């Protein structure tokens, strides 16, 4: 977790920064990727203000707490951030599975079937040899001659190779 501290209207204090870093670093568990925290400590008359902008996983959480003590402002900001981070994590679980879990497979409509195919890196000649020996109508492979995924298929008594071209 990356922190950026700013002090306005008060002297910068390593003790305050360490306390805030220790407190806010606990929030990292609610995010999958890197997290950045921008923390602003401000003193206005008799109020101590802690404003935090937490950015991670494409989300941005902003919290502003003010009390008469900077440490209690940090505590309240942490509680507020934790509530929002938990809510976002739950929302993400409903929308998409966490990393490492496979996404749901597309459901085939009645007009066709879905078949997973393993693609092997082969030269053009090797691919044609394997294709001629097999009884399959279609053969996918990673063509090492073209550095592309290619397709061999049978059209009557001819064998045809498709090489995709990006346009």
C-alpha positions as CSV (number, residue, x, y, z in Angstrom):
1,X,0.0,0.0,0.0
2,X,1.4,3.4,-1.0
3,X,0.8,6.4,1.2
4,X,1.1,10.1,0.6
5,X,0.8,12.4,3.6
6,X,0.1,16.1,3.6
7,X,0.0,18.4,6.7
8,X,-1.8,21.8,6.5
9,X,-1.9,24.3,9.4
10,X,0.2,22.0,11.6
11,X,3.7,20.6,11.8
12,X,4.4,17.4,10.1
13,X,4.7,14.6,12.7
14,X,6.2,11.2,12.0
15,X,4.2,9.8,14.9
16,X,0.9,10.9,13.3
17,X,2.0,9.6,9.9
18,X,3.1,6.2,11.4
19,X,-0.2,5.9,13.3
20,X,-2.2,6.6,10.2
21,X,-0.1,4.3,8.1
22,X,-0.5,1.5,10.6
23,X,-4.3,2.0,10.8
24,X,-5.0,2.5,7.1
25,X,-2.8,-0.3,5.9
26,X,-5.3,-2.8,7.4
27,X,-7.7,-1.7,4.6
28,X,-5.5,-3.4,1.9
29,X,-7.2,-6.7,2.5
30,X,-10.4,-5.4,0.9
31,X,-8.6,-4.8,-2.5
32,X,-7.1,-7.2,-5.0
33,X,-4.6,-4.9,-6.7
34,X,-2.3,-2.1,-5.5
35,X,-3.8,0.5,-3.2
36,X,-2.9,4.2,-2.9
37,X,-3.9,6.3,0.1
38,X,-3.6,10.1,0.0
39,X,-4.0,11.4,3.6
40,X,-4.5,15.1,4.5
41,X,-4.1,16.3,8.1
42,X,-5.5,19.8,8.6
43,X,-5.9,22.0,11.6
44,X,-8.6,24.7,11.5
45,X,-9.1,26.8,14.7
46,X,-10.1,24.1,17.2
47,X,-10.8,21.3,14.8
48,X,-8.4,18.5,13.7
49,X,-9.4,17.2,10.3
50,X,-8.3,13.9,8.6
51,X,-9.2,13.6,4.9
52,X,-8.4,10.3,3.1
53,X,-8.6,9.5,-0.6
54,X,-8.2,5.7,-1.0
55,X,-7.7,4.5,-4.6
56,X,-7.6,0.8,-5.6
57,X,-9.2,-1.7,-8.1
58,X,-10.6,1.2,-10.1
59,X,-12.5,2.5,-7.1
60,X,-12.1,5.7,-5.2
61,X,-13.2,6.2,-1.6
62,X,-13.2,9.7,-0.1
63,X,-13.6,10.2,3.7
64,X,-13.4,13.4,5.8
65,X,-13.6,13.3,9.6
66,X,-13.1,16.2,12.0
67,X,-12.8,16.1,15.8
68,X,-10.9,17.9,18.5
69,X,-8.1,15.3,18.4
70,X,-6.2,14.2,15.3
71,X,-5.9,10.6,16.5
72,X,-9.6,10.3,17.0
73,X,-10.1,11.8,13.5
74,X,-7.9,9.1,12.1
75,X,-9.9,6.4,14.0
76,X,-13.2,7.7,12.7
77,X,-11.8,8.0,9.2
78,X,-10.6,4.4,9.4
79,X,-14.0,3.2,10.5
80,X,-15.8,5.0,7.7
81,X,-13.3,3.7,5.1
82,X,-13.6,0.2,6.4
83,X,-17.4,0.3,6.0
84,X,-17.2,1.6,2.5
85,X,-14.4,-0.8,1.5
86,X,-16.4,-3.8,2.9
87,X,-19.5,-2.6,0.9
88,X,-17.4,-2.4,-2.3
89,X,-15.9,-5.8,-1.8
90,X,-19.3,-7.4,-1.3
91,X,-20.5,-5.6,-4.4
92,X,-17.6,-6.9,-6.4
93,X,-18.2,-10.4,-5.3
94,X,-21.7,-10.2,-6.7
95,X,-20.5,-8.8,-10.0
96,X,-17.4,-10.8,-10.7
97,X,-15.5,-13.7,-9.0
98,X,-12.1,-12.8,-7.4
99,X,-8.9,-13.5,-9.2
100,X,-7.9,-17.2,-9.5
101,X,-11.5,-18.4,-9.9
102,X,-12.6,-19.2,-13.4
103,X,-15.5,-17.3,-14.8
104,X,-18.7,-19.0,-15.7
105,X,-18.7,-20.7,-19.1
106,X,-21.0,-19.3,-21.7
107,X,-24.2,-21.4,-22.0
108,X,-24.7,-22.8,-25.5
109,X,-27.8,-21.9,-27.3
110,X,-29.9,-24.7,-28.9
111,X,-28.4,-24.0,-32.3
112,X,-24.8,-24.9,-31.5
113,X,-22.4,-26.6,-29.0
114,X,-19.3,-25.1,-27.3
115,X,-16.2,-27.2,-27.4
116,X,-12.9,-26.4,-25.7
117,X,-9.8,-27.1,-27.9
118,X,-6.2,-27.3,-26.9
119,X,-3.9,-25.3,-29.2
120,X,-0.4,-26.6,-29.8
121,X,2.5,-24.7,-31.3
122,X,3.3,-26.4,-34.6
123,X,4.9,-25.5,-38.0
124,X,2.7,-25.5,-41.0
125,X,4.0,-28.9,-42.3
126,X,3.5,-30.6,-38.8
127,X,0.0,-29.3,-38.6
128,X,-0.9,-30.6,-42.0
129,X,0.6,-34.0,-41.2
130,X,-1.5,-34.3,-38.0
131,X,-4.6,-33.0,-39.7
132,X,-4.3,-35.6,-42.5
133,X,-4.1,-38.4,-40.0
134,X,-7.1,-37.2,-38.0
135,X,-10.7,-37.5,-39.0
136,X,-11.6,-34.0,-37.7
137,X,-13.1,-31.4,-40.0
138,X,-11.4,-28.5,-38.2
139,X,-8.0,-28.2,-36.6
140,X,-6.7,-25.2,-34.6
141,X,-3.0,-24.7,-33.8
142,X,-0.5,-21.9,-33.1
143,X,1.5,-21.6,-36.3
144,X,5.2,-21.0,-35.4
145,X,5.9,-20.0,-39.1
146,X,3.4,-17.1,-38.9
147,X,3.3,-16.5,-35.1
148,X,-0.5,-16.7,-35.2
149,X,-3.3,-19.0,-34.3
150,X,-4.4,-20.7,-37.6
151,X,-7.2,-23.0,-38.6
152,X,-7.1,-26.0,-41.0
153,X,-10.4,-27.3,-42.3
154,X,-11.7,-29.7,-44.9
155,X,-13.8,-28.4,-47.8
156,X,-14.8,-31.5,-49.8
157,X,-11.5,-33.2,-50.7
158,X,-9.4,-30.1,-50.2
159,X,-7.5,-29.1,-47.1
160,X,-7.5,-25.4,-46.5
161,X,-5.5,-23.3,-44.0
162,X,-6.8,-20.0,-42.7
163,X,-4.2,-17.4,-41.5
164,X,-5.9,-14.5,-39.7
165,X,-4.8,-11.0,-40.8
166,X,-5.5,-8.0,-38.5
167,X,-7.1,-5.1,-40.3
